[in-house]
Amino acid sequence: MPVKKDKIETIMTTAVVTVDIDKSLHYAKTIFDKKKIRHLPVVDNRKLVGMLSLTDIMRLSFGNTYGIDDSETDKTLFEMLTIGQVMKEHPMFVDSEDSIKKVAEILTKESFMPCRL
């Protein structure tokens, strides 16, 4: 079991799935569904430029708003918008050498849920 003084690299995800800023939201939704994840780091030429959450996409969804299946409407909308138009810019990140305690304090102070390393 990790302890607070251990480096965050001992518990962080290393096989991170990313998406390109120019891809459609439909593409991102496919990744969310396939990988069963809720957050995707957004890159532009391999540089981290934002973070996209499943919640960001679902806020745009018509879902079952009018008692009918709006999946085609959602698909069309998601194909029209790019990830760059919806993502959160300037994501906070930490160094893999930071302690678990330091990262926990940052997450608590900033009220963050996801944190990509």
N, C-alpha and C positions, 0 to 999 in steps of 0.2 A: 504494500500500500504506500503510495507516495506521501511524503511529508511536506509541510509548507516551505521548507528551505530548499527542496529539490528544484531543479530547473524545470521550467514549463515544457521543455522539449521531451521530458520523460512521459508526458501524458497527452501531448498535442497530436492532432491529426497530421500525418505526413503525406498522405496520398490525397491532396486537395484537388477537387474538381473546380475548374474555373470556366468562365464564359467570356467571350469577346464582346466588347461594348457595342459593336455594330449588329449583333445577332438579334433576331426577333424575340419577343416575349414568348411566342409559341415554342420556339426552340428551347428557351430557358425552362418553360413549364414541363416540357418533355423530359429534360434532365432532372428536374425536381421529382417528377413522378417515377422515373426509372431508377434513380439512385436513392430515393426515399430520404432526401435531405431537405432542409428548410432555408439554407443560406448559400449563396454563391458569390465568391469574390469575382469582381469584374475587372478584366484586364484590357489594356490597349497596348499593343506591341510588347506583350509580356510584362507590362508595368501595371501594378495595382492602382486602379482609378476609382473603384467604387465597390459597393456591396448591394446585392439584390436579394430580397427575401421572398419567400413564397407568399407572405402576407402582402407585400407590395403588389404582387400580381393579382392576388385574390380580391384586393380592394377594387380592382377594375372589372372584376367578373360580374356578369349579370346573374350567374348561378341559376337558381330556380325562382327568380324574382316574381315572375308573372304566372307561375303555376305551369309553365311549359319548359321543355328542354331547350335552354339557351346555349348549348355547347357550341353550335355552329356560329352563333353571334360572338361568343367569347373567342373562338378560334380566329375569326376574321379580325376582331379587334387586336388580338395578341400578335397577329401577323403584320398588322399595320404599324405597331409601335416597336421601337428598338429598346434594348436593355438600357442603353444610355439615356433614354428619355424618362425612365422610371427609377433607376437605381439611386441609392444614397451615395453622394459624392464624399470624398475625403474621409475614407474609413480610418478609424483608429487601429493601430496595430502595435504589437509588442515584439520584443526580441526573444528568440528561442533560449537565450541565456538568462532571461529574467526568471526570478523565483516564482513558484506557484503562489506564494503569499502576496508578492507584489502585483501579479496579474489579478488575483482575487480582489485586492484592494482597489485596483483601477476599475474593474468591472462593477464593483459595489458602488464606488463613488460616482461613476458615470452612468449608472443604471443600464448597462449594456447586457444584452443576452448573448449574442454571438461575438466571438473574437477570433479572427483569423490570424495565424502566426506566420 
